[in-house]
Structures are given as structure tokens and as C-alpha cells.
Amino acid sequence: MAIYGTVDPEFMKGIVDSAVVGMDVTDDLLRETIERFKLYPETSVVVVNFYQAKLAMELCAGSHVEPCIAIAYPPLCSIPTELKVEHAKYAVEELGVPNVLFTIDHAKFADGKFDEVKAEIAAVVEVVNHRAEVIVMPDYAHWTPDECIHLAEIIRDAGGDLIKSTGGMGRAELPEKIDAVVKAVDGSIRVMGTSAIRNLDDVLNMLDANPDKLAISRAGFFLSLDEVHALEKVRLTKAELARHFEGLVWHPTITEAEVEAYLKDAKAAGLYGVSVDPRWVPLAKTVLEGSETKVISRVDYPLGITPKDLKASEVAWVVKNGPSNIEIQTVMNTAAFKSGQYDYVREELDALVKAAGGRPLSVIIQAPLLSQAEVAAACMMCAACGVAYAEPVHGFGKFSPDGKIITPDKIDYLAVRLMRQVVGDKMGVKVTGAVNRLIQALVLISNGAERITTPDASTLLEGYDALVERLKPFLKK
């Protein structure tokens, strides 16, 4: 049986740059982010706001993370050569930073003033005088592959140490351009691939171009690397992975024929179970009978605000009308919990566990509506009442000012990690919500989720073989 791992955990070590620049970067945010960077051995250099250089030097001291100062930033910015030289001199002589980054004058390059572009780079290189790495940033989004190669040659011939390409303020950069440059310079100068990298797919697409380094923006850094790490931590065959998935039948206009077809597909895929509304429990019992795919019924979903006695009655109904191994999902009464009515919530949980009659009960916790302390308290309350699983869910219950339901496009894996840390081995952790990429499931599993409930479970599993094939160049030999 093919398997997607083991991805070599060393294959990106020490080659990844990132950035903590911008108007929103307070000193506290800088501290928090650099401390997180230190947890990732891939991290090499972090670009910081110029005025925070001294603090960044202090925070990075003694670690594998090095600060870098951007002396002409953002990439759209162009300042005179003498000011770039002055900034570079200050960076190396007054601050002692090990890396200096600046953008070329794109207008000069567009005008064909190639000698002036080269002279400016050479002036910065001269004043730095080997006291720091000189990283030069052209905006490849504006240029053809041939022009990108010409820029690389100019930077190399001017004495630059590293080309940090960019797609231009968040635009996706074509790896084909990086590939063309890497082949053209043939090791005579190092080339970095960067820009708009948000996830594993973007990382692998850029690595295909064989850059010497990789830069991942702050927006995608932690998720991208956590997706890489998940490939090492979670090694499952397709059949094993299927047992971590639960299907989800939930649509107000779905027909009986469509439900039956969905259940048969889930059974064929070997999913752990399928979550259905109480109405469909008898049908699910019939279709899934004799298979390993379990019937899971949602009770009082999605808001969880039915009075506790009626909610317990609903649990008793699905137990009576479902198979003997049925599992049950319900939603914690978030309104009562947020109102401080903890006795009511505990009494409700006790009643639901009793009504389940020994069948596993999962309690969905509306994590977006709660603080971390409240999530922890809700989990501990569930564990004390004999709940089998706690589930963070995202989407329902949180509204925008105009009254629209906010449905995030991903589940916060940090909420899953928090739940796992809180409950330990006292109970399981599941997730319900939007998971639209297979690698997201692996990240959730690596952070402590035992099962994942999503409408697209079978479809996600169909991408398993493609993931195996895509990762072949990066597997441990």
C-alpha cells in the first residue's frame, strides 16, 4: 500500500526566511512571532521593521534565527542611491545586523539604465563590505523570464549575495521564473523563491524550481510549515486515514435518494462514520448495516439551544431508532455557558450522557465565540460529565454586523491543539467544519484530532494517491 511519508524532516532546515514587517507590528507582536519562529528549525532569517532592529537583534540572539533589515521597503518604494547607502551603513555599523535587504530601482531597469541599477547595488555592497549578507530584491512580477535572468546577472555582477525575488506585494510568483533564473546563473549567485506562499502546495511548487532558499510570508508561514511537519508526524495508509474521517449529511433540501447515495459512497470509502440529522437515522441504519461505517446522529444542531429535557429526549429517540453502536453529536448550549449558567450546562451534559446509554457522546464547542480560557473550561466540564469527545467547530453562531453568518474557510488547528492539551487522555478530540484539502486533515490529526467530520470526506480521500505522487521528490531516501 502506497503511503505519503516519510518526508525528510531535514529537507527544509535552515533555508526558510519570513518577515514581521508592517504597520501592525507592535513590539509585543514582534516578540511573540520571533519566539514562534524559533520553534521551527527551517527558519533562517526574519525581515523586521527598521526601527525595531535593536529589539529584533536581542530577541534572535543565541538562536538559529537571524534578523534582516529592509532598507528600502516595500518593493514599490524607491529611494535615491545615497540614502540606500546611508541606511545600509547605519544597519551594519550602528546596529550590527547580519542581513541587509533592499529593492532595486525598477524604474531605472524599465528605462534600460542597467549600468545605473548595477552601480546602485555595487554602492550598497561596498559600504556593507562583507559585514552582512546583501540581499537584493527585484520584483519579478513585472518582468519576463529573460528580463528576470538579466536582473539576476546584474545583481550577481554587482556583488550581491542573494536574490530575494518577489511577486510584488502578495501576488503569486511563477516558479517557472525562479527555475529559469536558477538554471541561468548556475550557482554563481544564490536565488530565493518567495511571494504569496500560503500552504504546502505553494511550498512544493516553489521548491520544484530548486531555489537555494525559500521565503514564506507571515500570513502563510506557520500553516505552511505545519503542513510540512504533518507529513512527517502522521503516516497513514489511505485505508487508515479513512478511519479518521466522518461524512456529514447536512443540507435543508437534500432528498432521500441523495442521502442514500451519500451513505453508500461513505461505506465504500471506508469512512469511520456518517453524521446525519435524526430524520435520517433509520435510513442510515439500513444502508450502513454490516459495514464498519457507523451511524452518527446530530442532536440539536447547529445552535444547541433546545431546553435540556427536550434535547435529552431527542438523544433517547436516536438511540432507540438507530443501531446499537450509534454515536451521538450535540452542541453545548453556548448561550447558557456564556451567561455563566454553569450548573445548567453541567446538568444538561449529565442528562445527555445518561440518555445516550453508554453510546459515545461528542459535544461541539463553538470555539470562535469563546476565549481560550472558556474553551479550556468547557472541555474540562465535558470531561467531568463523561463526554467521550469534545469538538471545536467554526462557522455557525458568529455573525457579522449585517447579520450574516460568518463561516471561516478553515478550522483553527491551534484550537484543536489547545483542546488536546487541556483534556489529555481524559477524552477524545474531534473537529467539525470546513476542511477542503487533504493536508489540512493531516495537520488537524497531528495536533490531536482523532476524527474529522466534513461533507467532502470521500472526495478528500480521492486525492490521496495524488498526494503520494506529488511528494515523491521530497521523501526520505
Secondary structure, 3 states (H helix, E strand, C coil): CCCCCCECCCCCCCCEEEEECCCCCCHHHHHHHHHHHCCCCCEEEEEECHHHHHHHHHHHCCCCCEEEEEEECCCCCCCCHHHHHHHHHHHHHHHCCCEEEEECCHHHHHCCCHHHHHHHHHHHHHHHCCCCEEEEECEHHHCCHHHHHHHHHHHHHCCCCEEECECCCCCCCCHHHHHHHHHHHCCCCEEEECCCCCCHHHHHHHHCCCCCEEECCCCCHHHHHHHHHHHHHCCCCHHHHHCCEEEECCCCCCCHHHHHHHHHHHHHHCCCEEEECHHHHHHHHHHHCCCCCEEEEEECCCCCCCCHHHHHHHHHHHHHHCCCCCEEEEECCHHHHHCCCHHHHHHHHHHHHHHHCCCCEEEEECHHHCCHHHHHHHHHHHHHCCCCEEEEECCCCCECCCCCECCCCCCCHHHHHHHHHHHCCCCEEEEECCCCCHHHHHHHHHCCCCEEECCCHHHHHHCHHHHHHHHHHHECC
